[in-house]
Amino acid sequence: MALVSVSRRLARAVGGLAFGPPVAVVYHPLAYARRPHEAYLRRFGRGPVRALWLGMNPGPFGMVQTGVPFGDVAMVRDWLGVKGPVGPVAGTHPLRPVRGFACARGEVSGRRLWSFARAGWGTPERFFREHFVWNYFAGNAHDSHLFGIAIGPLRKIQSGSQPFVGPQTRKKTRPALGSPAGTQKQSGNQ
């Protein structure tokens, strides 16, 4: 299938990107969640569509866990009917482990998108006859405090064209990756 081939090429390309500081952790769900991701592509990516719903990058409790764009675990498993093994994953942040379909946290944007599709079209098959959902960037990057780094700054970090200037207004309350507190669960920052 063409989309599976495209996805595999994309996984190799994204997996080969290297980022410097402040990037501390990069998740590559097209690699470690390949089986559910390709099950999604085979089942729902079968032809021309009228509309492409495009996300920016995988969410930490969505596609990072399931391999499916906007991949809220319950919606992916129960409404889309996509399942599969996820992992193993090396180099995760202790406060953002990949648990795959065992992840108990929900992905708010995924739950909203798939609930909207279910309410409007009833079944995934009806929705995907005219629509497809994809992510612009298939990686998920964080600094050592678990603040997400968007695509624009990632391009600059990757290309070296401009130093990254992090969010100046955010109070960094989370422990840095590798710090003793970084291995303990922090209330309110999970």
Backbone as CSV, one residue per row, in Angstrom:
resi,resn,N_x,N_y,N_z,CA_x,CA_y,CA_z,C_x,C_y,C_z
1,MET,0.840,-1.187,0.000,0.000,0.000,0.000,0.883,1.247,0.000
2,ALA,0.479,2.248,-0.728,1.279,3.454,-0.891,1.504,4.198,0.419
3,LEU,0.470,4.358,1.251,0.646,5.103,2.488,1.584,4.393,3.462
4,VAL,1.553,3.085,3.504,2.477,2.347,4.379,3.909,2.591,3.921
5,SER,4.141,2.562,2.621,5.464,2.830,2.078,5.913,4.254,2.417
6,VAL,5.014,5.211,2.258,5.318,6.606,2.592,5.637,6.721,4.081
7,SER,4.842,6.060,4.908,5.044,6.114,6.350,6.401,5.534,6.747
8,ARG,6.787,4.445,6.142,8.086,3.844,6.462,9.242,4.751,6.053
9,ARG,9.117,5.398,4.880,10.157,6.348,4.461,10.215,7.530,5.421
10,LEU,9.043,8.018,5.808,8.962,9.130,6.742,9.565,8.745,8.100
11,ALA,9.278,7.537,8.569,9.833,7.072,9.853,11.356,7.055,9.802
12,ARG,11.920,6.587,8.691,13.382,6.576,8.566,13.939,7.998,8.555
13,ALA,13.278,8.888,7.830,13.762,10.278,7.744,13.673,10.983,9.087
14,VAL,12.545,10.858,9.771,12.370,11.522,11.063,13.302,10.899,12.099
15,GLY,13.462,9.589,12.060,14.354,8.911,12.992,15.809,9.312,12.825
16,GLY,16.165,9.802,11.654,17.534,10.214,11.389,17.827,11.658,11.749
17,LEU,16.802,12.416,12.165,17.025,13.811,12.543,17.720,13.872,13.898
18,ALA,18.632,14.805,14.033,19.317,15.014,15.303,19.094,16.451,15.746
19,PHE,18.802,16.623,17.024,18.540,17.951,17.565,19.472,18.210,18.731
20,GLY,19.898,19.449,18.842,20.714,19.851,19.978,19.847,20.466,21.053
21,PRO,20.480,21.035,22.064,19.746,21.685,23.141,18.845,22.778,22.578
22,PRO,17.696,22.926,23.120,17.204,22.401,24.381,16.456,21.065,24.264
23,VAL,16.439,20.450,23.088,15.722,19.190,22.926,16.402,18.110,23.760
24,ALA,15.617,17.476,24.636,16.145,16.415,25.497,15.563,15.054,25.135
25,VAL,14.336,15.047,24.644,13.639,13.791,24.358,12.869,13.946,23.056
26,VAL,12.998,12.963,22.160,12.206,12.940,20.934,11.560,11.557,20.826
27,TYR,10.259,11.537,20.661,9.518,10.290,20.489,9.251,10.090,18.996
28,HIS,9.412,8.858,18.527,9.217,8.517,17.113,8.164,7.412,16.987
29,PRO,6.878,7.754,17.131,5.845,6.714,17.130,5.711,5.941,15.825
30,LEU,6.167,6.493,14.706,6.092,5.720,13.460,7.019,4.516,13.503
31,ALA,8.008,4.553,14.385,8.932,3.420,14.523,8.431,2.442,15.588
32,TYR,8.248,2.909,16.814,7.921,1.976,17.897,6.437,1.607,17.957
33,ALA,5.566,2.378,17.323,4.130,2.046,17.259,3.742,1.733,15.807
34,ARG,4.675,1.158,15.092,4.505,0.913,13.662,3.307,0.017,13.340
35,ARG,3.116,-1.034,14.115,2.029,-1.970,13.780,0.648,-1.340,13.898
36,PRO,0.309,-0.639,14.997,-1.007,0.006,14.994,-1.092,1.152,13.988
37,HIS,0.022,1.856,13.775,0.010,2.939,12.791,-0.294,2.394,11.390
38,GLU,0.372,1.330,11.024,0.130,0.753,9.699,-1.249,0.094,9.604
39,ALA,-1.765,-0.429,10.708,-3.139,-0.958,10.706,-4.118,0.173,10.420
40,TYR,-3.882,1.344,11.015,-4.701,2.535,10.751,-4.624,2.911,9.268
41,LEU,-3.429,2.960,8.726,-3.256,3.332,7.314,-3.948,2.330,6.385
42,ARG,-3.773,1.057,6.644,-4.377,0.030,5.778,-5.890,0.064,5.837
43,ARG,-6.414,0.305,7.014,-7.870,0.274,7.165,-8.533,1.537,6.639
44,PHE,-7.911,2.698,6.875,-8.606,3.950,6.580,-7.965,4.808,5.498
45,GLY,-6.769,4.511,5.059,-6.099,5.337,4.053,-6.165,4.715,2.678
46,ARG,-7.373,4.495,2.165,-7.523,3.694,0.957,-7.905,4.449,-0.302
47,GLY,-7.821,5.730,-0.326,-8.186,6.363,-1.585,-8.259,7.861,-1.481
48,PRO,-8.687,8.477,-2.566,-8.794,9.937,-2.560,-9.861,10.388,-1.559
49,VAL,-9.628,11.548,-0.966,-10.559,12.102,0.009,-10.867,13.547,-0.339
50,ARG,-11.974,14.045,0.200,-12.341,15.445,0.002,-11.622,16.360,0.978
51,ALA,-11.305,15.832,2.170,-10.708,16.678,3.206,-9.615,15.927,3.950
52,LEU,-8.515,16.624,4.165,-7.415,16.103,4.967,-7.393,16.890,6.271
53,TRP,-7.572,16.206,7.369,-7.514,16.812,8.703,-6.058,16.669,9.151
54,LEU,-5.410,17.786,9.399,-3.979,17.776,9.639,-3.654,18.263,11.046
55,GLY,-2.964,17.414,11.805,-2.458,17.810,13.116,-1.026,18.278,12.974
56,MET,-0.524,18.965,13.988,0.848,19.469,13.936,1.866,18.371,14.223
57,ASN,1.689,17.669,15.339,2.626,16.625,15.744,1.930,15.719,16.759
58,PRO,2.478,14.545,17.010,1.830,13.611,17.937,1.738,14.161,19.351
59,GLY,0.590,13.971,19.971,0.411,14.352,21.365,0.975,13.280,22.295
60,PRO,1.389,13.663,23.504,2.031,12.718,24.419,1.127,11.592,24.908
61,PHE,-0.191,11.815,24.909,-1.107,10.774,25.358,-1.996,10.300,24.215
62,GLY,-1.599,10.623,22.998,-2.327,10.217,21.810,-1.444,9.395,20.901
63,MET,-1.015,9.991,19.792,-0.217,9.259,18.817,1.089,8.730,19.413
64,VAL,1.658,9.424,20.380,2.875,8.922,21.027,2.597,7.560,21.667
65,GLN,1.373,7.340,22.120,1.006,6.068,22.755,0.491,5.037,21.762
66,THR,-0.269,5.469,20.744,-0.993,4.525,19.879,-0.489,4.424,18.450
67,GLY,0.254,5.439,17.987,0.687,5.450,16.597,-0.356,5.992,15.641
68,VAL,-1.499,6.421,16.152,-2.593,6.929,15.321,-2.730,8.429,15.568
69,PRO,-2.811,9.250,14.516,-2.982,10.690,14.723,-4.197,10.986,15.602
70,PHE,-4.053,11.951,16.492,-5.099,12.300,17.459,-5.533,11.040,18.205
71,GLY,-4.544,10.236,18.602,-4.750,8.865,19.040,-5.182,8.629,20.453
72,ASP,-6.206,9.315,20.926,-6.766,8.998,22.239,-6.992,7.490,22.329
73,VAL,-6.422,6.857,23.360,-6.419,5.395,23.447,-7.817,4.809,23.329
74,ALA,-8.759,5.317,24.116,-10.116,4.751,24.100,-10.777,4.909,22.729
75,MET,-10.639,6.066,22.101,-11.273,6.280,20.799,-10.619,5.424,19.714
76,VAL,-9.301,5.325,19.751,-8.592,4.516,18.747,-8.974,3.045,18.887
77,ARG,-8.956,2.557,20.109,-9.249,1.143,20.358,-10.735,0.828,20.144
78,ASP,-11.614,1.650,20.736,-13.032,1.302,20.774,-13.828,1.796,19.569
79,TRP,-13.519,2.987,19.055,-14.291,3.480,17.908,-13.612,3.152,16.586
80,LEU,-12.320,3.424,16.483,-11.620,3.123,15.237,-11.322,1.632,15.102
81,GLY,-11.245,0.926,16.211,-10.959,-0.508,16.171,-9.520,-0.834,15.822
82,VAL,-8.614,0.080,16.125,-7.192,-0.137,15.847,-6.503,-0.546,17.147
83,LYS,-5.746,-1.614,17.065,-4.985,-2.107,18.218,-3.656,-2.633,17.708
84,GLY,-2.766,-2.908,18.617,-1.499,-3.512,18.240,-0.438,-3.249,19.274
85,PRO,0.632,-4.021,19.211,1.717,-3.830,20.174,2.464,-2.525,19.922
86,VAL,2.907,-1.917,21.003,3.668,-0.671,20.947,4.935,-0.875,21.770
87,GLY,6.064,-0.491,21.191,7.315,-0.547,21.938,8.183,-1.686,21.470
88,PRO,9.294,-1.864,22.100,9.829,-1.075,23.211,10.337,0.288,22.748
89,VAL,10.418,1.201,23.708,10.849,2.565,23.422,12.010,2.915,24.341
90,ALA,13.116,3.306,23.765,14.279,3.717,24.553,14.319,5.231,24.657
91,GLY,14.881,5.735,25.726,15.139,7.169,25.850,13.933,8.017,26.149
92,THR,12.936,7.484,26.831,11.777,8.296,27.177,12.053,9.085,28.448
93,HIS,11.284,10.123,28.648,11.362,10.887,29.889,10.623,10.090,30.959
94,PRO,11.148,10.024,32.192,10.492,9.234,33.236,9.054,9.656,33.521
95,LEU,8.726,10.918,33.278,7.361,11.379,33.514,6.475,11.242,32.278
96,ARG,7.017,10.775,31.155,6.249,10.570,29.924,6.571,9.197,29.334
97,PRO,6.334,8.133,30.097,6.609,6.804,29.546,5.621,6.467,28.434
98,VAL,6.019,5.583,27.560,5.114,5.085,26.525,4.546,3.774,27.043
99,ARG,3.237,3.769,27.256,2.549,2.576,27.741,1.640,1.982,26.666
100,GLY,1.624,2.596,25.496,0.796,2.094,24.415,-0.674,2.110,24.784
101,PHE,-1.369,1.044,24.468,-2.802,0.985,24.706,-3.138,0.777,26.177
102,ALA,-2.133,0.631,27.021,-2.348,0.547,28.463,-2.291,1.931,29.113
103,CYS,-2.031,2.973,28.335,-1.967,4.330,28.860,-3.342,4.731,29.389
104,ALA,-3.380,5.184,30.631,-4.645,5.557,31.261,-5.039,7.008,30.992
105,ARG,-4.106,7.826,30.516,-4.413,9.234,30.239,-5.087,9.362,28.887
106,GLY,-5.966,10.319,28.775,-6.632,10.579,27.511,-5.974,11.726,26.769
107,GLU,-6.186,11.767,25.467,-5.697,12.856,24.621,-6.905,13.715,24.293
108,VAL,-6.989,14.897,24.884,-8.176,15.742,24.764,-8.499,16.055,23.303
109,SER,-7.513,16.476,22.532,-7.785,16.835,21.132,-8.246,15.616,20.341
110,GLY,-7.690,14.449,20.631,-8.113,13.227,19.949,-9.526,12.829,20.310
111,ARG,-9.838,12.929,21.588,-11.208,12.604,22.011,-12.210,13.551,21.343
112,ARG,-11.856,14.826,21.243,-12.752,15.802,20.592,-12.921,15.505,19.096
113,LEU,-11.799,15.283,18.416,-11.875,15.035,16.968,-12.678,13.781,16.656
114,TRP,-12.336,12.664,17.308,-13.019,11.406,16.981,-14.465,11.406,17.476
115,SER,-14.770,12.113,18.561,-16.170,12.240,19.006,-16.976,13.034,17.986
116,PHE,-16.361,14.082,17.429,-17.010,14.864,16.376,-17.278,13.995,15.149
117,ALA,-16.294,13.204,14.758,-16.465,12.323,13.597,-17.543,11.283,13.865
118,ARG,-17.555,10.710,15.046,-18.565,9.707,15.391,-19.961,10.325,15.394
119,ALA,-20.101,11.543,15.959,-21.402,12.208,16.004,-21.889,12.586,14.600
120,GLY,-20.972,12.985,13.735,-21.367,13.434,12.393,-21.518,12.343,11.361
121,TRP,-20.729,11.283,11.477,-20.719,10.255,10.434,-21.130,8.871,10.943
122,GLY,-21.173,8.690,12.255,-21.650,7.434,12.817,-20.615,6.330,12.912
123,THR,-19.970,6.027,11.801,-18.971,4.955,11.792,-17.662,5.484,11.212
124,PRO,-16.550,4.858,11.593,-15.275,5.273,10.997,-15.291,5.104,9.476
125,GLU,-15.921,4.052,8.987,-15.943,3.804,7.532,-16.605,4.956,6.781
126,ARG,-17.703,5.472,7.319,-18.365,6.620,6.665,-17.485,7.860,6.709
127,PHE,-16.869,8.121,7.849,-16.007,9.286,7.977,-14.841,9.207,6.992
128,PHE,-14.186,8.050,6.936,-12.972,7.919,6.120,-13.254,7.761,4.626
129,ARG,-14.504,7.639,4.227,-14.811,7.649,2.791,-14.432,8.979,2.157
130,GLU,-14.542,10.058,2.931,-14.276,11.390,2.390,-13.183,12.145,3.136
131,HIS,-12.673,11.580,4.219,-11.726,12.296,5.074,-10.541,11.405,5.415
132,PHE,-9.422,12.055,5.729,-8.280,11.336,6.272,-7.620,12.237,7.303
133,VAL,-7.022,11.640,8.335,-6.390,12.384,9.422,-4.911,12.003,9.463
134,TRP,-4.060,13.016,9.509,-2.615,12.820,9.449,-1.945,13.885,10.299
135,ASN,-0.677,13.695,10.623,0.115,14.702,11.325,1.188,15.252,10.405
136,TYR,1.383,16.563,10.473,2.386,17.237,9.662,3.791,16.745,9.999
137,PHE,4.084,16.628,11.285,5.398,16.154,11.736,5.171,14.928,12.599
138,ALA,5.884,13.858,12.328,5.623,12.579,12.995,6.470,12.353,14.241
139,GLY,7.125,13.373,14.747,7.902,13.245,15.975,7.326,14.129,17.064
140,ASN,7.720,13.867,18.298,7.262,14.648,19.438,8.496,14.984,20.258
141,ALA,8.814,16.265,20.375,10.041,16.695,21.044,9.733,17.516,22.290
142,HIS,10.553,17.301,23.325,10.406,18.028,24.585,11.779,18.478,25.070
143,ASP,11.759,19.550,25.866,12.991,19.912,26.565,13.063,19.088,27.851
144,SER,14.078,19.320,28.666,14.274,18.504,29.864,13.194,18.718,30.921
145,HIS,12.395,19.768,30.776,11.305,20.043,31.713,9.955,19.582,31.168
146,LEU,9.960,18.868,30.063,8.772,18.326,29.391,7.913,19.373,28.702
147,PHE,8.459,20.532,28.434,7.727,21.491,27.631,7.924,21.117,26.171
148,GLY,6.817,21.002,25.448,6.880,20.633,24.043,7.563,21.699,23.216
149,ILE,8.250,21.261,22.192,8.924,22.184,21.283,8.241,22.047,19.929
150,ALA,7.737,23.147,19.430,6.953,23.154,18.198,7.829,22.961,16.964
151,ILE,7.187,22.756,15.842,7.860,22.443,14.589,8.793,23.565,14.130
152,GLY,8.339,24.805,14.185,9.163,25.927,13.732,10.500,25.987,14.460
153,PRO,10.501,26.032,15.800,11.779,26.013,16.521,12.591,24.753,16.260
154,LEU,11.938,23.593,16.065,12.684,22.371,15.769,13.465,22.501,14.475
155,ARG,12.843,23.113,13.467,13.551,23.311,12.195,14.812,24.128,12.408
156,LYS,14.703,25.162,13.223,15.855,26.017,13.471,16.922,25.286,14.265
157,ILE,16.509,24.485,15.235,17.471,23.719,16.029,18.156,22.695,15.137
158,GLN,17.375,22.020,14.303,17.913,20.968,13.445,18.851,21.544,12.397
159,SER,18.468,22.654,11.807,19.268,23.205,10.730,20.426,24.049,11.240
160,GLY,20.334,24.479,12.499,21.387,25.319,13.056,21.321,26.747,12.560
161,SER,20.208,27.131,11.916,20.127,28.463,11.336,19.909,29.550,12.382
162,GLN,19.399,29.175,13.532,19.117,30.175,14.532,19.023,29.480,15.889
163,PRO,19.562,30.075,16.930,19.455,29.437,18.243,18.003,29.428,18.708
164,PHE,17.650,28.396,19.454,16.306,28.287,19.986,16.174,29.208,21.190
165,VAL,15.089,29.952,21.222,14.771,30.767,22.387,13.499,30.178,22.960
166,GLY,13.592,29.593,24.126,12.462,28.901,24.745,11.401,29.851,25.231
167,PRO,10.305,29.299,25.693,9.216,30.135,26.191,9.678,30.934,27.407
168,GLN,9.643,32.231,27.305,10.151,33.089,28.372,9.150,33.270,29.501
169,THR,7.876,33.024,29.241,6.864,33.298,30.250,6.492,32.077,31.068
170,ARG,6.912,30.915,30.675,6.565,29.702,31.408,7.481,29.525,32.608
171,LYS,6.873,29.209,33.724,7.650,28.902,34.916,8.029,27.430,34.836
172,LYS,9.293,27.133,34.842,9.751,25.753,34.724,9.696,25.097,36.098
173,THR,8.588,24.419,36.363,8.385,23.799,37.663,8.686,22.317,37.646
174,ARG,8.845,21.751,36.498,9.127,20.326,36.406,10.618,20.080,36.560
175,PRO,10.977,18.944,37.136,12.409,18.636,37.268,13.025,18.354,35.904
176,ALA,14.265,18.717,35.769,14.973,18.474,34.513,15.246,16.985,34.345
177,LEU,15.299,16.543,33.100,15.639,15.164,32.790,17.005,14.850,33.379
178,GLY,17.089,13.744,34.086,18.351,13.343,34.673,18.554,13.849,36.088
179,SER,17.710,14.780,36.544,17.836,15.246,37.923,17.198,14.214,38.843
180,PRO,17.611,14.163,40.108,17.031,13.173,41.022,15.519,13.271,41.098
181,ALA,14.979,14.479,41.069,13.534,14.641,41.129,12.861,14.246,39.818
182,GLY,13.628,14.157,38.741,13.071,13.818,37.436,12.540,12.409,37.353
183,THR,12.855,11.577,38.312,12.370,10.204,38.293,11.150,10.010,39.186
184,GLN,10.737,11.074,39.904,9.576,10.979,40.776,8.399,11.668,40.136
185,LYS,7.216,11.165,40.407,5.999,11.776,39.878,5.758,13.099,40.589
186,GLN,5.507,14.144,39.830,5.273,15.461,40.402,3.802,15.805,40.309
187,SER,3.213,16.198,41.389,1.790,16.547,41.420,1.526,17.731,40.494
188,GLY,0.483,17.594,39.686,0.082,18.658,38.780,0.881,18.761,37.508
189,ASN,1.915,17.997,37.331,2.766,18.106,36.148,2.921,16.777,35.437
190,GLN,1.906,15.958,35.479,2.056,14.610,34.943,1.683,14.536,33.505
